[in-house]
Amino acid sequence: MKVPENADFQTNSQANVGRKRQSEIYVGGLSGQTLSVPVDFCALEARAKEVMSPEAFAYVAGGAGMETTMRENRRAFDKWRIVPRMLRDVSERDTSIELFGKKLPTPFLTAPVGVLEMAHDDADLAVARACRAEEIPMIFSNQASHSMEDCAAEMGRAERWFQLYWSASNDLVESLVARAENAGCSAIVVTLDTTLLGWRTRDLDLAYLPFLRGKGIAQYTSDPVFRALLKQKSNDQEIAPERTINLNTIRVLLELAERYPDKFLKNLTSGEPLAAVRKFIGIYSRPSLTWDDLSFLRERTHLPILLKGILHPDDARLAVDKGMDGIVVSNHGGRQVDGAIGALDALPEVVDAIANQIPVLFDSGVRTGADAFKALALGARAVCIGRPYVYGLAAAGQQGVQDVLHNFKADFDLTMGLAGYRSIAEIDRVALRKST
């Protein structure tokens, strides 16, 4: 689907998307055509596993510890049942929402996912093109494989936000936020639940962390403040474990030199790619971050600030007290704390605590349009899609992402209509029953 150079979101293009999508698929089947990726999530995940390296699949699919939080995310959805209403005119349905003064055609955004080069060579650029084509806002990852500027160039005027990991360097935080503003991002999403890396058993069993190989650090190596920090003497806070020098470590050094922005031979002799990795490991997160630090960010951007990772209602109230503009209920897809509460279980209490003062978005465990319907019924203003689009990217590049996103829109539109609702504004908790 080709999008005009100056394309912007047009809400009427999503009217009756469910029936149109069904017709497109079934009519295509008459001539032997199928979608680039499976519609069913389990089949989609299996397809992605077939084409991804073991390390890549483990990084995307895995969670913390015994992965009980990932399973709890799905159980939380299963606890709620939709109660369809009959004989309502649902021939025309409106899936649009308003968020921070902008009308969006659907309630979906793509969640920030790092190191997308592990899924496909085009990585974030393919996702940016797909989001533009499907009229879904993209949240640029702080741990991207391509810079926010390069991704923004692929999106035209389409909506995009920026995810911020709060670095140990406030100068770097300020630089990243300024770049996001200049790249046309219309919100900053601060991820709070990753000040430390979770105990991710799949990655640990493979002894594989992509950042140590220079993957997923494009926002840093393209940043002038970060590059300036490389010239400073290392401090004791930076992590630089001893390495065994063998053919494998030499291969990694060659990969670093090839991936780093400068020329290959210069990278080999300068040692800067390795220095960048070590600097990144030392400053990418700040475990000492507190609520009082949020004023620093509030003073440095006019953009809406959302806090991602909120699960407790008291934290939601603090977000309002600190002048934040929105929150994202999320447990990082189960990747950080094993045994944590399911994100959907946390949503109703957080929504009640906020009392419509700021928008509440939802993330973690969303696999279908029906899932999105349940999250919206429980008070979310919008829903972030994560792993499914990454699997689409792995299986079929940009087209795979587009098909996944298009299917989400169609599934949600049909679910909403079949449940008896003509617009998102009509959906509330009355639409659900909690199973016993």
ABEGO torsion letter per residue (X at the ends): XBBBAABBBBAAAABGAAAAAAAAAAAAAAAGBBBABBABAAAAAAAAAAABBAAAAAAAABBBEAGAAAAAAAAAAAABBBBBBBGBBAABBBABBBBGGBBBABABBBBBBBGAAAABAAEAAAAAAAAAAAGBBBBBBAABABBAAAAAAAAEABBBBBBBBBBABAAAAAAAAAAAAAAGBABBBBBAAAABBBBBAAAAAAGBBAAAAGBGAAAAAABAAAAAAAABBBBAABBBBBBBBBAAAAAAAAAAAAABABBAAAAAAAGAAAAAAAAAAAAABBAABBAAAAAAAAAABABBBBBBGBABAAAAAAAAAAGBABBBBBAGGGAABBGBBBAAAAAAAAAAAAGGABBBBBBEGBABAAAAAAAAAAGBABBBBBAAAAAAAAAAEAAAAAAAAAAAAAAAAAAAAAAGBABAAABBAAABBBBX
